[in-house]
Amino acid sequence: MKKSRIAGTGSYLPENIVTNADLEKILDTSDQWIRERTGITERRVAKEGETSADMAEVAAQRAMKSAGVNPEDVGLIVVGTTTPDLVFPSTACLLQARLGLPDCGAMDVNAACSGFMYALSVADKYIRCGDVQTALVIGVDKLTAMVDWNDRGTAVLFGDGAGAVVLQASDEAGILSTHIHAAGRHSDLLGVDVGVGTGFKEEPRGGVLIKMKGNEVFKVAVRTLGRIVDETLEHNNMEKTDLDWLIPHQANYRIISATAKKLGMTMDQVIVTVDKHGNTSAASVPLALDEAVRSGKVKRGNILLLEAFGGGFTWASALIKY
């Protein structure tokens, strides 16, 4: 059976930077309050008219260039996103046309902040079963379009961006395992309560606003990420000491540090971008991965643990020999 390996990475961040000082001007908050609770100092916000597909296209092109693959080589595109350009066609279909890919399978996966991890798991399975030789996996979100800028509990958290990887079939494992979970019973703690089925409200941005019970989300996130860390290592008969790097979902520095503590890892072994990016949802893990690879921190042969947690609730992990 073939296995999949990461052949290339890419990412994109909008040019517009919104700092904590900028938010102090419009919210009852402060730089100190934001940094102490989240670790965030700034975030990127897409410009007017810049869509998820726009951001994903650049990240995908950079990943394909990194991997040395041409559009005709790609046999599958999977996009993790909660903010598609349209209800349909999918963002993956829009990107397939923009990137000049062949008539391969193209699909979006909506698992909120775990979207890229879910998409990675899907693409990995297609390669393992032999249906696909090369897959393009993207995580992208424009959550600032759904932020209530009057709510300091959510407005300070989110940013926009895209990250991508190219997976290729290999005789040697790159992705050792992926693990995905969900618990819909917690759906009231984090989400957007409007949609096609329930109707859109006559409010700014159509009433599509993120609502979150922060303290409850934090508690569940720390517990579930702890469990999936154990599950992932046990599945691969590995110990915590076998890990070289933790590349977590960049939601909150406190959650990241709690996960690192459980693994017995120092923060020097953790890729942290939340301070500069904010929570970019499905984009956060591939953004962090690309930064780690391009900076030279992550090297071939390193063992990486990727993990994410998002609304749904969803959570997921991947153990990778890069």
SEVEX-571602 format. One record per residue (C-alpha): x, y, z; residue number from 1. Coordinates in steps of 0.5 Angstrom, whole numbers. Each point is the difference from the previous one (the first is absolute). Last residue first. Example, Ala and Ser with C-alpha at 12.3 -4.5 7.8 and 13.67 -1.06 7.14 Angstrom:
<sites>
[site [27; -2; 14]; 2],
[site [-2; -7; 2]; 1],
</sites>
This chain:
<sites>
[site [17; 30; 15]; 322],
[site [-2; -6; 4]; 321],
[site [-7; 2; 2]; 320],
[site [-5; -1; 5]; 319],
[site [-7; 3; -1]; 318],
[site [-5; 3; 5]; 317],
[site [-7; 2; 0]; 316],
[site [-6; 3; 4]; 315],
[site [-7; 2; -2]; 314],
[site [-5; 3; 4]; 313],
[site [-3; 2; -4]; 312],
[site [4; 6; 1]; 311],
[site [7; -1; 0]; 310],
[site [6; -4; 2]; 309],
[site [7; -1; -3]; 308],
[site [6; -5; 0]; 307],
[site [7; -1; -4]; 306],
[site [5; -4; 4]; 305],
[site [6; 0; -4]; 304],
[site [6; -5; -1]; 303],
[site [6; 3; -3]; 302],
[site [3; -4; -6]; 301],
[site [1; 6; -5]; 300],
[site [1; 6; 4]; 299],
[site [-5; 5; 4]; 298],
[site [3; 6; 3]; 297],
[site [3; 2; -7]; 296],
[site [-4; 7; 0]; 295],
[site [-4; -3; -6]; 294],
[site [-2; -6; 3]; 293],
[site [-2; 3; 6]; 292],
[site [-4; 5; -3]; 291],
[site [-3; -5; -5]; 290],
[site [-2; -4; 6]; 289],
[site [-3; 6; 4]; 288],
[site [-4; 2; -6]; 287],
[site [-2; -7; -1]; 286],
[site [-3; 0; 7]; 285],
[site [-3; 6; 0]; 284],
[site [-4; 0; -6]; 283],
[site [-6; -4; 2]; 282],
[site [-1; 6; 5]; 281],
[site [4; 6; 0]; 280],
[site [1; 1; 7]; 279],
[site [4; 6; 1]; 278],
[site [6; 1; -5]; 277],
[site [6; 3; 3]; 276],
[site [-1; -2; 7]; 275],
[site [-4; -7; -2]; 274],
[site [7; -2; -4]; 273],
[site [3; -5; 5]; 272],
[site [3; -6; -2]; 271],
[site [2; -4; 6]; 270],
[site [6; -3; 2]; 269],
[site [3; 6; 3]; 268],
[site [-6; 0; 4]; 267],
[site [3; -6; 4]; 266],
[site [-3; -7; -1]; 265],
[site [-3; -4; 6]; 264],
[site [-6; -2; -5]; 263],
[site [-5; 2; 5]; 262],
[site [4; 7; 1]; 261],
[site [0; 1; -8]; 260],
[site [-8; -1; 0]; 259],
[site [0; 5; 6]; 258],
[site [4; 5; -4]; 257],
[site [-4; 0; -6]; 256],
[site [-6; 1; 4]; 255],
[site [3; 6; 4]; 254],
[site [2; 3; -7]; 253],
[site [-7; 0; -3]; 252],
[site [-2; -2; -7]; 251],
[site [6; -2; -4]; 250],
[site [-2; -8; -1]; 249],
[site [6; -3; 2]; 248],
[site [7; -2; -3]; 247],
[site [4; -4; 5]; 246],
[site [7; -2; -2]; 245],
[site [5; -5; 1]; 244],
[site [-4; -6; 3]; 243],
[site [3; -6; 2]; 242],
[site [0; 2; 7]; 241],
[site [-8; 0; 1]; 240],
[site [1; -8; -1]; 239],
[site [-2; -4; -7]; 238],
[site [-4; -6; -1]; 237],
[site [-3; 4; -6]; 236],
[site [-7; -1; 3]; 235],
[site [2; 1; 7]; 234],
[site [3; 7; -3]; 233],
[site [-6; 2; -3]; 232],
[site [-5; -2; 5]; 231],
[site [4; 4; 6]; 230],
[site [0; 6; -4]; 229],
[site [-7; -1; -2]; 228],
[site [-2; 0; 8]; 227],
[site [4; 6; 1]; 226],
[site [-3; 4; -5]; 225],
[site [-7; -2; 2]; 224],
[site [1; 2; 7]; 223],
[site [4; 7; -2]; 222],
[site [-6; 2; -5]; 221],
[site [-6; -2; 5]; 220],
[site [3; 5; 5]; 219],
[site [2; 5; -5]; 218],
[site [-7; 0; -3]; 217],
[site [-4; 1; 6]; 216],
[site [4; 6; 2]; 215],
[site [-1; 3; -7]; 214],
[site [-7; -1; -1]; 213],
[site [0; 2; -7]; 212],
[site [-5; 3; -5]; 211],
[site [3; 2; -7]; 210],
[site [-4; 4; -4]; 209],
[site [-4; -1; -7]; 208],
[site [-6; 5; 2]; 207],
[site [0; 2; -8]; 206],
[site [6; 3; 1]; 205],
[site [-3; 5; 4]; 204],
[site [-7; -2; 2]; 203],
[site [-6; -2; -4]; 202],
[site [0; -7; 2]; 201],
[site [2; -6; -4]; 200],
[site [-4; -6; -1]; 199],
[site [0; -6; 5]; 198],
[site [1; -5; -6]; 197],
[site [5; 4; -4]; 196],
[site [4; 2; 6]; 195],
[site [-1; 4; 7]; 194],
[site [3; -2; 7]; 193],
[site [7; 1; -1]; 192],
[site [5; -4; 4]; 191],
[site [3; -2; 7]; 190],
[site [-3; -2; 6]; 189],
[site [-7; -2; -2]; 188],
[site [3; -6; -5]; 187],
[site [2; -4; 7]; 186],
[site [-4; -6; -2]; 185],
[site [3; 0; -7]; 184],
[site [6; -4; 3]; 183],
[site [5; -1; -6]; 182],
[site [6; -4; -1]; 181],
[site [6; -1; -5]; 180],
[site [6; -4; 0]; 179],
[site [6; 0; -5]; 178],
[site [6; -5; 0]; 177],
[site [7; -1; -2]; 176],
[site [0; 6; -5]; 175],
[site [7; -1; -4]; 174],
[site [0; -7; 0]; 173],
[site [5; -3; -5]; 172],
[site [-2; -3; -7]; 171],
[site [-3; 7; -2]; 170],
[site [-6; 3; -3]; 169],
[site [0; 8; 0]; 168],
[site [-3; 5; 4]; 167],
[site [0; 7; -1]; 166],
[site [-1; 5; 5]; 165],
[site [-4; 6; 1]; 164],
[site [-1; 6; 5]; 163],
[site [-5; 6; 0]; 162],
[site [-1; 6; 3]; 161],
[site [-5; 5; 5]; 160],
[site [0; 2; 7]; 159],
[site [-4; -2; 6]; 158],
[site [1; 1; 8]; 157],
[site [-1; 8; 1]; 156],
[site [-7; 0; -3]; 155],
[site [-3; -6; 4]; 154],
[site [0; 2; 8]; 153],
[site [0; 7; -2]; 152],
[site [-6; 0; -3]; 151],
[site [-2; 7; -4]; 150],
[site [4; -3; -6]; 149],
[site [-5; -5; -1]; 148],
[site [5; -5; -4]; 147],
[site [-3; -4; -6]; 146],
[site [4; 4; -6]; 145],
[site [6; -1; 5]; 144],
[site [-1; -7; -1]; 143],
[site [3; 0; -7]; 142],
[site [3; -8; 0]; 141],
[site [4; -4; -3]; 140],
[site [3; -7; 0]; 139],
[site [3; -3; -6]; 138],
[site [2; -8; -2]; 137],
[site [2; -1; -7]; 136],
[site [1; -7; -2]; 135],
[site [4; -4; -4]; 134],
[site [0; -8; -1]; 133],
[site [-7; -1; 1]; 132],
[site [-5; -6; 0]; 131],
[site [6; -5; 3]; 130],
[site [-4; -1; 6]; 129],
[site [6; 4; 4]; 128],
[site [-1; 6; -4]; 127],
[site [-7; 0; 1]; 126],
[site [0; -1; 7]; 125],
[site [6; 6; 1]; 124],
[site [-5; 5; -4]; 123],
[site [-6; -1; 5]; 122],
[site [5; 0; 6]; 121],
[site [3; 7; -3]; 120],
[site [-7; 3; -1]; 119],
[site [-2; -2; 7]; 118],
[site [7; 3; 3]; 117],
[site [-2; 6; -5]; 116],
[site [-7; 1; 3]; 115],
[site [2; -1; 7]; 114],
[site [-2; 8; 2]; 113],
[site [-7; -1; -3]; 112],
[site [-1; -7; -3]; 111],
[site [-3; 2; -7]; 110],
[site [4; -5; -5]; 109],
[site [0; 3; -7]; 108],
[site [0; -5; -6]; 107],
[site [4; -1; -7]; 106],
[site [1; -6; -3]; 105],
[site [4; 0; -7]; 104],
[site [-2; 4; -6]; 103],
[site [7; 2; -1]; 102],
[site [3; 6; 4]; 101],
[site [1; 7; -4]; 100],
[site [1; 4; 7]; 99],
[site [-6; 4; -1]; 98],
[site [-5; -6; -2]; 97],
[site [2; -4; 6]; 96],
[site [0; 6; 4]; 95],
[site [-8; 1; -1]; 94],
[site [-1; -7; 1]; 93],
[site [3; -1; 6]; 92],
[site [-3; 7; 3]; 91],
[site [-7; -4; -2]; 90],
[site [-5; 1; -5]; 89],
[site [-4; 2; 4]; 88],
[site [-2; 4; 7]; 87],
[site [6; 5; -3]; 86],
[site [6; 2; 2]; 85],
[site [1; -5; 5]; 84],
[site [1; 2; 7]; 83],
[site [0; -6; 5]; 82],
[site [6; -3; -4]; 81],
[site [4; -6; -1]; 80],
[site [2; -1; -7]; 79],
[site [1; -7; -4]; 78],
[site [3; 0; -7]; 77],
[site [1; -7; -3]; 76],
[site [4; -2; -6]; 75],
[site [6; 5; -1]; 74],
[site [5; -1; -5]; 73],
[site [-3; 4; -5]; 72],
[site [1; 6; 4]; 71],
[site [7; -1; 0]; 70],
[site [4; -2; 6]; 69],
[site [7; 2; 3]; 68],
[site [-2; -1; 7]; 67],
[site [1; 7; 2]; 66],
[site [-3; 3; -6]; 65],
[site [-6; -4; 1]; 64],
[site [0; 3; 7]; 63],
[site [1; 7; -2]; 62],
[site [-6; -1; -5]; 61],
[site [-4; -3; 5]; 60],
[site [1; 6; 5]; 59],
[site [-1; 5; -6]; 58],
[site [-7; -3; -2]; 57],
[site [-2; -1; 8]; 56],
[site [0; 8; 1]; 55],
[site [-4; 1; -6]; 54],
[site [-5; -6; 1]; 53],
[site [-1; 3; 7]; 52],
[site [-2; 6; -3]; 51],
[site [3; 7; 0]; 50],
[site [-6; 5; -2]; 49],
[site [2; 5; 6]; 48],
[site [7; -2; 2]; 47],
[site [1; -6; 4]; 46],
[site [2; 1; 8]; 45],
[site [7; -2; 3]; 44],
[site [1; 0; 7]; 43],
[site [4; 3; 5]; 42],
[site [2; -1; 8]; 41],
[site [-3; -6; 1]; 40],
[site [2; -4; 7]; 39],
[site [-7; -2; 1]; 38],
[site [-2; 2; 7]; 37],
[site [6; 4; 2]; 36],
[site [1; 3; -7]; 35],
[site [-7; 3; 0]; 34],
[site [-1; 3; 7]; 33],
[site [7; 3; -1]; 32],
[site [-1; 3; -7]; 31],
[site [-7; 3; 3]; 30],
[site [-7; -1; -1]; 29],
[site [-7; 4; 0]; 28],
[site [0; 0; -8]; 27],
[site [1; 5; -5]; 26],
[site [7; 3; 1]; 25],
[site [3; -6; 4]; 24],
[site [-1; -4; -6]; 23],
[site [5; 4; -4]; 22],
[site [5; 0; 6]; 21],
[site [-1; -8; 0]; 20],
[site [2; 0; -7]; 19],
[site [-3; -1; -7]; 18],
[site [4; -1; -6]; 17],
[site [-2; 0; -7]; 16],
[site [4; -4; -5]; 15],
[site [-4; -6; 0]; 14],
[site [4; -6; 2]; 13],
[site [2; -6; -5]; 12],
[site [3; -7; 1]; 11],
[site [4; -5; -3]; 10],
[site [2; -7; 1]; 9],
[site [3; -6; -4]; 8],
[site [1; -7; -1]; 7],
[site [-3; -3; 7]; 6],
[site [0; -7; -1]; 5],
[site [-6; -5; -1]; 4],
[site [0; -8; 0]; 3],
[site [0; -5; -5]; 2],
[site [-3; -7; 2]; 1],
</sites>
